[in-house]
Amino acid sequence: MFSRKFLFSVNPLLKIGVSLAIVAVALSLKTLDAIVVLVIVLLALLVTSIRIPLKSAIAVIIAFLLFIAFGTLTLSNWQLALFYALRLLALSLPAPVFALTTSPTDLVRALQAIKLPSFLVLSLMLVWRFLPVIQQESQRILEANQLRGVELSRQPHRWFSGLFVPLVFRIVSYADEVTIGLETRGYDPSLPRTISKPLTWQSRDTVFTIASWLIFGIVAHLEF
């Protein structure tokens, strides 16, 4: 039912609402069976919708197992440790799953549909777009240091001068470029906006809503 592109076409407001509902449900669950079902569904959505690098997947699995091992040692109960590890996954998975399947254009349409002020929509949009830019710039700075023979991972005392300072300068430079770009294009947040493709409710949104309610119903049945 959920193809790789299915979540990309679901209403962004619906995805935001479901992600908040998942977080609320994860915080309220107290049984292992219920949290297991919720995490399995989230992992299925993640695997079928987003391509995850193998190294990242292995790192997350190792961290998950270490968390369970540490919890077992401190709590003397592996089931309780597993429950807390799964709850952590249930709390942390909805944001990347739904964020990475929402294009910036759809996000702007969703924010405009709920009548947010234009300056706030622009601010959120710039933050959204700057996150991957910051990640790319950080990687370039690290690679530049490696070419100079500086391994920052082994020299924490050089993180400030070798990573944070050049990263701040790059962020300021990008901010200036965005400001100049907005001014040269005559951007005015007070002017009314038009949308070529307004946000509408489609059949796939109904399918996603019904599927979400079914999953919440199964989780509630296992919980109570």
Secondary structure, DSSP 8 states (H G I E B T S, - for coil): ---TTTGGGS-HHHHHHHHHHHHHHHHH---HHHHHHHHHHHHHHHHHHS---HHHHHHHHHHHHHHHHHHHHHHS-HHHHHHHHHHHHHHHSHHHHHHTTS-HHHHHHHHHHTT--HHHHHHHHHHHHHHHHHHHHHHHHHHHHHHTT--GGG-GGGHIIIIIHHHHHHHHHHHHHHHHHHHHTT--TTS----SS-----HHHHHHHHHHHHHHHHHHHHH-
